[in-house]
């Protein structure tokens, strides 16, 4: 066993259970806060953030716990045999695709609400949000169906004799392998990155131009000050969530292209090969996205932070009366 195996494998054995322990409860708490409390967000935004929490929880359960943690602790996980071997990646990639595209659709919906009053009334509604979320979940799993033919259950005769292993089918045609890899790469990295960076750039540009307009119109400066403050706070949430996703995903994006294009047949357990180390670090960073959003909301949104504190107090002191903070109107930006 190489020196790299001595630090990489134990690191992953510790990292992924901790990620699940932190992420799953935080996603559940986030969902409940948005569902039961008024966080000064519009209904459509609340639905998107709740859907992201559900998708992230599925990623942590299906990919982190049922695939990775089991792989490190069980010689023959249940998904090593058919039919689970063929079905595993449909559910895994379906949940992963949904998690990413919900961030993309949330970014697009908030961009419309901030920058286009005429389209806001048509697309930034609770009904439109529910329809979009449903379509994202359905299409995400449909796009993962080709993975049904990518895996094969084989009888293991090397590392753990007498057990089965679920691996990529070595008999698949090369064009199918590369087509599948590039399709997934375009679907969850290239297109989302282009959309997120473009819309965030246009949003920041709009803020700069708006600040200049209000700076010139000095007579309206005081009356517009509160509006601009609320707008900046709301945009901070949008950009923080989307840009955190992009930054944490970039390493996996690069390494997966290299790994699946130039090193498709290498032994992924051999950490003497640098690309294996880089790819697994990229996967660790990428999956951190699924457990991090509650802390982003708490850092960027004072109302969510107050509601979270109230929930913690109620959990620690159940006999005390902890009245929820009330606010009957959403943040100004979400009524644009």
C-alpha positions in Angstrom: 0.0 0.0 0.0 1.4 3.3 -1.0 1.9 6.3 1.2 -0.9 8.1 -0.6 -3.3 5.3 0.2 -2.5 5.7 3.9 -3.9 9.2 4.1 -6.5 9.3 1.3 -8.6 6.3 2.2 -8.8 7.1 6.0 -9.6 10.7 5.1 -12.6 9.6 3.0 -13.7 7.0 5.6 -14.0 9.9 8.2 -15.1 12.7 5.9 -18.2 11.1 4.3 -19.9 10.0 7.5 -19.3 13.4 9.0 -20.7 15.0 5.9 -23.9 13.0 6.2 -24.2 13.6 9.9 -23.9 17.4 9.4 -25.7 17.7 6.1 -28.9 15.6 6.6 -30.1 17.2 9.8 -29.2 20.7 8.5 -31.2 20.1 5.3 -34.2 18.8 7.3 -34.0 21.8 9.6 -33.8 24.2 6.6 -36.8 22.6 5.0 -38.9 22.8 8.2 -37.9 26.5 8.8 -38.9 27.5 5.2 -42.1 25.4 5.5 -43.3 26.5 9.0 -41.7 29.9 9.5 -41.9 33.2 7.7 -38.4 34.1 6.5 -39.4 37.2 4.5 -39.2 35.4 1.2 -41.7 35.1 -1.6 -43.6 31.8 -2.0 -41.8 30.9 -5.2 -38.4 31.4 -3.6 -39.4 29.4 -0.6 -40.5 26.5 -2.8 -37.2 26.5 -4.6 -35.1 26.5 -1.4 -37.3 23.8 0.1 -36.8 21.7 -3.1 -33.1 22.2 -3.0 -33.0 21.0 0.6 -34.9 17.8 -0.5 -32.6 17.2 -3.4 -29.5 17.7 -1.3 -30.8 15.3 1.3 -31.4 12.6 -1.4 -27.8 13.2 -2.6 -26.5 12.6 0.9 -28.6 9.5 1.4 -28.2 7.9 -2.0 -24.6 8.8 -2.9 -22.8 9.6 0.4 -24.4 6.9 2.6 -25.7 4.2 0.5 -22.9 4.2 -2.1 -19.7 5.7 -0.6 -20.0 4.9 3.1 -21.2 1.4 2.4 -18.4 0.8 -0.1 -15.8 1.7 2.6 -17.4 -0.5 5.3 -19.1 -3.4 3.6 -17.3 -5.9 1.3 -20.4 -6.6 -0.8 -23.0 -3.8 -0.6 -26.5 -4.7 -1.7 -26.1 -2.7 -4.9 -23.2 -5.0 -6.0 -25.7 -7.4 -7.6 -28.3 -7.0 -10.2 -30.8 -5.4 -10.5 -29.6 -2.8 -8.0 -26.2 -2.5 -9.9 -28.0 -1.3 -13.0 -30.5 0.9 -11.1 -28.1 2.6 -8.7 -26.8 5.3 -10.9 -30.2 6.2 -12.2 -31.2 7.3 -8.7 -27.8 8.7 -7.8 -27.4 10.8 -10.9 -31.1 11.7 -10.9 -30.8 13.2 -7.4 -27.5 14.9 -8.3 -28.9 16.4 -11.5 -31.9 17.7 -9.6 -29.8 19.3 -6.9 -27.7 21.2 -9.5 -30.6 22.2 -11.8 -32.7 23.5 -8.9 -29.9 25.9 -8.2 -29.8 26.9 -11.8 -33.6 27.5 -12.0 -33.6 29.4 -8.7 -30.9 31.6 -10.1 -32.9 32.2 -13.3 -36.1 32.9 -11.5 -34.5 35.4 -9.1 -32.8 37.1 -12.1 -36.1 37.6 -13.8 -37.7 38.9 -10.6 -34.9 41.4 -10.0 -34.5 42.6 -13.6 -37.7 42.2 -15.5 -41.0 43.4 -14.1 -43.1 42.3 -17.0 -41.9 38.6 -16.8 -41.9 38.6 -13.0 -45.7 38.4 -12.8 -45.8 35.5 -15.3 -42.9 33.3 -14.2 -42.1 34.2 -10.6 -45.3 32.7 -9.0 -45.8 29.8 -6.7 -47.7 27.8 -9.4 -44.8 28.3 -11.9 -42.3 27.3 -9.2 -44.1 24.1 -8.4 -44.3 23.2 -12.1 -40.7 24.0 -12.7 -39.5 22.0 -9.7 -41.6 19.0 -10.8 -40.2 19.1 -14.3 -36.6 19.4 -12.9 -37.0 16.3 -10.8 -38.6 14.3 -13.7 -36.1 15.4 -16.4 -33.2 14.9 -14.0 -34.0 11.2 -13.6 -34.9 10.7 -17.2 -31.5 12.1 -18.2 -30.0 9.4 -15.9 -31.7 6.5 -17.6 -28.8 5.8 -20.0 -26.7 4.8 -16.9 -28.9 1.7 -16.7 -26.7 0.1 -19.3 -23.4 1.5 -18.1 -22.8 -0.8 -15.0 -22.4 -4.5 -14.8 -22.3 -6.8 -11.8 -19.3 -9.1 -11.9 -18.0 -11.9 -9.7 -15.0 -10.5 -7.9 -12.0 -12.8 -8.1 -9.2 -10.4 -7.1 -9.7 -8.0 -4.1 -12.5 -9.8 -2.3 -12.8 -13.3 -3.7 -16.3 -14.7 -3.5 -18.1 -11.4 -3.7 -19.8 -9.4 -6.4 -18.7 -6.0 -7.6 -20.6 -3.3 -9.5 -18.3 -1.7 -12.1 -18.5 0.0 -15.4 -19.2 -2.5 -18.1 -15.8 -3.0 -20.0 -17.7 -4.3 -23.0 -19.5 -1.1 -23.7 -18.7 0.6 -27.0 -16.3 3.4 -26.8 -18.7 5.9 -28.4 -21.3 5.1 -25.8 -18.9 5.6 -22.9 -17.6 9.0 -24.2 -21.1 10.1 -25.2 -22.4 9.3 -21.7 -19.5 11.1 -20.0 -19.7 14.2 -22.1 -23.5 14.4 -21.9 -23.3 14.3 -18.1 -20.5 16.8 -18.1 -22.4 19.2 -20.3 -25.6 18.7 -18.3 -24.3 19.3 -14.8 -21.2 21.4 -15.3 -20.8 23.3 -18.6 -24.4 24.5 -19.1 -25.0 25.3 -15.4 -21.7 27.2 -15.1 -22.5 29.3 -18.2 -26.0 30.1 -17.0 -24.9 30.9 -13.4 -21.9 33.0 -14.3 -23.9 34.9 -17.0 -26.9 35.7 -14.9 -24.9 36.6 -11.8 -22.7 38.9 -13.9 -25.8 40.6 -15.4 -27.3 40.9 -11.9 -24.2 42.6 -10.5 -24.1 44.9 -13.6 -27.7 45.8 -12.9 -26.9 46.7 -9.3 -24.0 48.9 -10.3 -26.1 50.7 -12.9 -28.9 51.1 -10.3 -26.5 52.5 -7.7 -25.3 55.1 -10.3 -28.8 56.2 -11.1 -29.7 56.6 -7.4 -26.3 58.4 -6.8 -27.1 60.9 -9.5 -30.7 61.5 -8.3 -29.6 62.9 -5.0 -33.1 64.0 -4.1 -34.3 60.4 -4.0 -31.2 59.1 -2.3 -32.7 58.8 1.2 -35.9 57.2 0.1 -34.1 54.7 -2.1 -31.6 53.8 0.5 -33.7 51.2 2.2 -34.7 49.7 -1.1 -31.1 49.4 -2.2 -30.1 47.9 1.1 -32.8 45.2 0.9 -31.9 44.5 -2.7 -28.3 44.0 -1.9 -29.1 41.6 0.9 -31.4 39.5 -1.3 -28.9 39.4 -4.2 -26.2 38.3 -1.7 -28.2 35.2 -1.0 -28.7 34.4 -4.7 -25.1 34.9 -5.6 -23.7 33.2 -2.5 -25.7 30.0 -3.2 -25.0 29.8 -6.9 -21.3 30.8 -6.7 -20.6 28.4 -3.8 -22.0 25.6 -6.0 -19.8 26.6 -8.9 -16.6 27.0 -6.8 -17.0 23.7 -5.0 -17.8 21.9 -8.2 -15.0 23.2 -10.4 -12.4 20.7 -9.2 -14.6 17.7 -10.0 -15.6 19.2 -13.3 -12.0 19.3 -14.5 -10.9 16.0 -13.0 -13.9 14.1 -14.4 -13.2 15.3 -17.9 -9.5 14.2 -17.6 -10.4 10.9 -15.9 -13.2 9.8 -18.2 -11.5 11.0 -21.4 -7.9 10.0 -21.0 -7.8 7.6 -18.1 -11.1 5.7 -18.4 -9.6 2.2 -17.7 -7.2 3.0 -14.8 -7.6 1.5 -11.4 -9.4 4.1 -9.3 -8.1 2.6 -6.1 -4.5 3.2 -7.0 -3.6 6.5 -5.3 -0.1 6.5 -6.7 -1.7 8.0 -9.8 -2.2 11.7 -9.1 -5.4 12.0 -11.1 -7.1 9.6 -8.7 -6.2 11.8 -5.7 -7.3 14.9 -7.4 -10.6 13.3 -8.6 -11.5 12.1 -5.1 -10.7 15.5 -3.6 -12.9 17.0 -6.2 -15.7 14.6 -5.4 -15.4 15.5 -1.7 -15.7 19.2 -2.4 -18.5 18.7 -4.8 -20.6 16.7 -2.4 -20.0 19.3 0.3 -22.5 21.4 -1.7 -25.3 19.1 -0.5 -24.7 19.9 3.2 -23.7 23.5 3.2 -26.7 25.6 2.3 -28.2 26.1 5.8 -25.0 27.7 6.9 -25.0 30.0 3.8 -28.6 31.1 4.6 -27.7 31.7 8.2 -24.7 33.8 7.2 -26.4 35.9 4.6 -30.1 36.2 5.8 -30.7 37.7 9.2 -34.3 36.6 9.2 -33.4 33.0 8.6 -30.7 33.2 11.2 -33.2 34.5 13.8 -35.7 31.8 13.0 -32.9 29.2 13.2 -32.0 30.5 16.7 -35.6 30.3 17.7 -35.8 26.7 16.6 -32.7 25.8 18.5 -34.0 27.5 21.6 -37.3 25.6 21.3 -35.4 22.3 20.9 -33.1 23.0 23.9 -35.9 24.4 26.1 -39.1 22.7 25.0 -41.0 23.8 28.2 -40.5 27.4 27.5 -42.7 29.3 25.1 -40.7 30.4 22.1 -43.0 32.5 20.0 -41.9 32.6 16.3 -40.9 36.0 14.9 -43.7 37.4 12.9 -43.6 39.4 9.7 -46.5 39.6 7.3 -44.6 41.0 4.4 -41.7 39.5 2.3 -38.4 41.2 1.6 -38.7 44.1 -0.9 -36.6 42.4 -3.5 -39.1 39.5 -3.8 -42.0 41.8 -4.6 -40.1 43.3 -7.5 
